[in-house]
């Protein structure tokens, strides 16, 4: 089993967090047993020490270490490409109560304009499909879970299991408060208020959270740059440009890709004001030294 960079980061960070509560001799013993280096000259914090020692570890060593500390490593099986995910969008599992499926479906639709594809169990599962298997597939292939905390969420075994599944994979988990406050492990994660807001307002807040959060901002940036490159209408180019201007993460390669797209994609080139905005955006990140 091989790990992608995101999975390596999650394991290493979690190892640092969990081992930091141990005494130094046990930390070194644990690292050495999994073939990781140790040193007697460290003067920093324990979690930073574990992270530094584990940075160059092999995938096999990290997986074994994850099992030792009780951190579940779960990756989608190769070739799985469920039809309910929109290609090229960030995959979001919406954990919700069945009685609020219409609201979840409306939110699902509103999220599309932000390049977010959401799974809503009661709308995305065909009647003839084994529903539990389909939900497990969605949980195994999503990138983010958002819990819609309506009254009764706490009493539902299914929603708690969905949240637990996502947490076991080390995924970012967020909650939107309605009639139920976050509780237990869910309370550890970022939450925001959904009361009195339209689905459009909530979709925008979800986008803002994902573009700002450390675990998701790079993925969000990758998706938006790719969507800009493939703009297929003048209006689509403007919409994609607007989202790019809100990014909180950047890479020098984005500047090259955006500049090239503005020159070679006719829908971008011919969209009034977009090439100029793209140039200004690239220059602004250059000024910041990125």
RAMOSUL-V101592 format. One record per residue. RES is the residue in one small letter. PSI is psi in radians with two decimals (none if undefined). OMEGA is omega in degrees with one decimal (none if undefined). NEAR is the number of other C-alpha atoms within 8 Angstrom. Layout:
RES/PSI/OMEGA/NEAR  RES/PSI/OMEGA/NEAR
This chain:
x/2.20/179.4/4  x/2.70/-177.8/5  x/2.49/172.0/8  x/2.93/-176.5/6  x/-0.68/-179.2/6  x/-0.73/-179.9/7  x/-0.67/177.3/8  x/-0.78/-179.3/11  x/-0.75/-178.6/8  x/-0.76/-178.8/9  x/-0.81/-177.5/12  x/-0.77/179.7/13  x/-0.72/-179.7/10  x/-0.64/176.4/9  x/-0.73/177.7/14  x/-0.74/-178.6/14  x/-0.79/-174.3/9  x/-0.63/-179.1/8  x/-0.29/-177.4/11  x/-0.30/178.5/11  x/-0.04/-179.6/6  x/2.88/175.6/7  x/2.73/-175.7/7  x/-0.78/-179.6/7  x/-0.69/179.9/6  x/-0.62/177.3/8  x/-0.85/180.0/12  x/-0.67/178.1/9  x/-0.78/-179.9/8  x/-0.83/-179.4/8  x/-0.79/-177.1/13  x/-0.60/-179.7/10  x/-0.40/179.0/7  x/0.30/174.6/9  x/0.31/-179.6/8  x/2.62/-177.9/11  x/2.82/173.4/8  x/2.90/178.6/8  x/2.66/178.6/5  x/0.03/-173.9/4  x/0.19/-177.9/4  x/2.39/-179.8/6  x/0.11/-178.1/4  x/-2.81/-178.5/6  x/2.78/-176.8/6  x/-0.74/-178.2/10  x/-0.69/177.8/12  x/-0.60/177.9/9  x/-0.84/180.0/11  x/-0.75/179.7/15  x/-0.79/-179.9/12  x/-0.75/-178.0/7  x/-0.47/-175.6/12  x/-0.11/-173.4/11  x/-0.73/-175.5/7  x/0.25/-179.1/5  x/2.65/176.6/10  x/2.81/177.6/6  x/-0.73/-179.0/10  x/-0.72/-180.0/8  x/-0.72/-179.8/11  x/-0.69/178.8/13  x/-0.76/178.5/10  x/-0.73/178.8/9  x/-0.72/179.1/10  x/-0.75/178.1/13  x/-0.67/-179.0/10  x/-0.71/-177.0/7  x/0.06/176.8/8  x/0.44/178.8/6  x/2.02/-175.2/10  x/2.23/176.6/9  x/2.00/-178.4/10  x/2.14/177.5/7  x/2.57/179.8/7  x/2.56/177.1/7  x/2.49/179.3/5  x/2.42/175.6/4  x/-0.19/179.1/4  x/2.11/178.5/6  x/1.34/-175.2/5  x/2.44/-177.0/7  x/-0.29/-177.1/5  x/-0.18/176.7/6  x/2.34/175.5/11  x/2.19/-174.7/7  x/2.34/175.5/4  x/0.11/178.9/8  x/2.80/174.2/10  x/2.31/-173.6/11  x/2.07/-175.8/13  x/2.19/175.0/13  x/2.12/177.3/14  x/1.87/177.0/12  x/2.06/-173.6/12  x/2.84/175.3/14  x/2.57/-177.2/12  x/-0.61/-177.5/6  x/-0.24/-179.9/5  x/0.44/-177.2/8  x/-0.55/179.5/12  x/-0.72/177.1/7  x/-0.77/179.4/8  x/-0.67/179.6/11  x/-0.67/177.4/10  x/-0.70/177.7/9  x/-0.70/177.2/12  x/-0.78/-179.0/12  x/-0.73/-178.9/7  x/-0.52/-177.4/10  x/-0.37/-176.3/15  x/-0.60/-177.4/9  x/-0.21/177.8/6  x/0.34/179.3/9  x/0.65/177.1/11  x/2.16/177.1/12  x/2.14/-173.2/13  x/2.51/174.7/11  x/2.14/176.4/13  x/1.89/-169.6/14  x/-0.83/-172.2/7  x/-0.07/178.2/7  x/-0.44/-173.9/8  x/-0.09/-178.7/8  x/2.16/177.6/9  x/2.54/-177.9/7  x/-0.52/-176.8/5  x/-0.07/-177.8/4  x/2.51/174.1/7  x/1.81/-169.5/6  x/-0.65/-178.8/9  x/-0.71/178.2/6  x/-0.66/-179.2/7  x/-0.69/177.4/10  x/-0.73/179.0/9  x/-0.65/176.8/8  x/-0.75/178.5/9  x/-0.73/179.0/11  x/-0.53/-178.7/11  x/-0.33/-175.3/9  x/-0.06/177.7/9  x/2.88/179.9/10  x/-0.33/-177.5/10  x/2.56/170.8/11  x/2.35/175.7/15  x/2.16/-178.8/12  x/2.14/176.6/13  x/1.77/-167.6/12  x/1.30/173.4/14  x/2.89/178.6/11  x/2.26/-178.4/8  x/-0.17/-179.4/8  x/-0.72/-177.1/12  x/-0.53/-177.4/10  x/-0.17/-177.8/5  x/2.10/177.0/9  x/-0.58/-175.6/7  x/-0.80/-177.9/6  x/-0.68/177.6/13  x/-0.69/178.6/10  x/-0.66/178.8/8  x/-0.77/178.2/10  x/-0.76/179.8/13  x/-0.66/178.8/8  x/-0.83/-179.1/9  x/-0.71/178.9/14  x/-0.66/178.2/10  x/-0.53/177.4/11  x/-0.12/-178.7/10  x/0.38/-178.3/9  x/2.72/171.1/10  x/2.31/179.2/11  x/2.24/178.4/14  x/2.74/178.4/11  x/2.55/176.4/14  x/2.05/-176.1/12  x/2.25/170.6/15  x/-1.63/178.3/12  x/-0.06/-174.9/7  x/2.20/175.3/11  x/2.58/176.0/7  x/2.55/-175.8/10  x/2.85/175.8/7  x/-2.36/-178.7/6  x/-0.56/-179.9/6  x/-0.57/-178.9/11  x/-0.24/179.1/9  x/-0.31/-171.6/6  x/2.83/-177.3/9  x/2.39/-179.2/8  x/2.69/173.0/10  x/2.84/-172.0/7  x/2.30/178.7/7  x/-0.09/-176.4/9  x/2.34/176.7/6  x/0.16/-177.7/4  x/2.59/176.7/8  x/2.87/177.4/6  x/-0.54/177.7/10  x/-0.74/177.6/10  x/-0.78/-176.8/8  x/-0.71/178.0/11  x/-0.73/178.7/12  x/-0.69/178.7/10  x/-0.66/176.7/8  x/-0.80/177.4/8  x/-0.79/-179.1/11  x/-0.72/178.7/8  x/-0.78/-176.1/8  x/-0.56/179.8/10  x/-0.29/-178.1/15  x/-0.50/-173.7/11  x/2.44/-175.1/8  x/-0.58/-177.7/6  x/-0.34/-173.2/6  x/-0.23/-173.0/11  x/-0.62/179.3/14  x/-0.73/178.3/11  x/-0.74/178.8/8  x/-0.72/179.3/11  x/-0.78/-179.8/13  x/-0.76/-179.3/8  x/-0.79/-176.5/12  x/-0.65/177.4/12  x/-0.76/179.3/12  x/-0.70/178.6/9  x/-0.66/177.8/10  x/-0.76/-179.6/13  x/-0.58/-175.9/10  x/0.33/178.6/7  x/2.25/-174.0/13  x/0.21/174.1/7  x/2.86/178.8/8  x/-0.76/-179.1/12  x/-0.69/178.2/7  x/-0.68/178.0/9  x/-0.71/178.5/15  x/-0.75/179.5/11  x/-0.77/179.8/8  x/-0.63/178.2/12  x/-0.73/179.7/12  x/-0.71/179.7/8  x/-0.68/178.5/10  x/-0.65/-176.6/11  x/-0.21/-179.5/7  x/0.01/-176.2/7  x/2.58/177.5/11  x/-0.04/179.2/7  x/2.59/-176.6/9  x/2.74/175.1/10  x/2.53/179.1/7  x/-0.53/-179.4/7  x/-0.48/178.2/6  x/-0.70/-179.8/9  x/-0.75/179.6/9  x/-0.75/-178.0/8  x/-0.73/-179.4/10  x/-0.74/178.2/13  x/-0.77/179.8/11  x/-0.73/180.0/8  x/-0.70/-179.8/11  x/-0.45/179.9/13  x/-0.60/-170.6/10  x/-0.38/179.7/7  x/2.01/-176.8/11  x/-0.54/179.6/8  x/-0.57/176.5/11  x/-0.83/-178.0/16  x/-0.65/-176.6/12  x/-0.01/179.5/7  x/2.06/-171.5/12  x/2.14/175.5/7  x/-0.28/-175.2/6  x/-0.81/178.6/13  x/-0.67/179.3/12  x/-0.70/178.3/7  x/-0.67/178.4/9  x/-0.76/179.0/12  x/-0.74/179.8/9  x/-0.70/179.5/8  x/-0.81/178.9/9  x/-0.73/-180.0/11  x/-0.65/-179.8/8  x/-0.68/177.4/8  x/-0.53/176.1/10  x/-0.68/177.9/8  x/-0.59/179.0/7  x/-0.05/176.8/6  x/0.27/-179.6/5  x/none/none/8
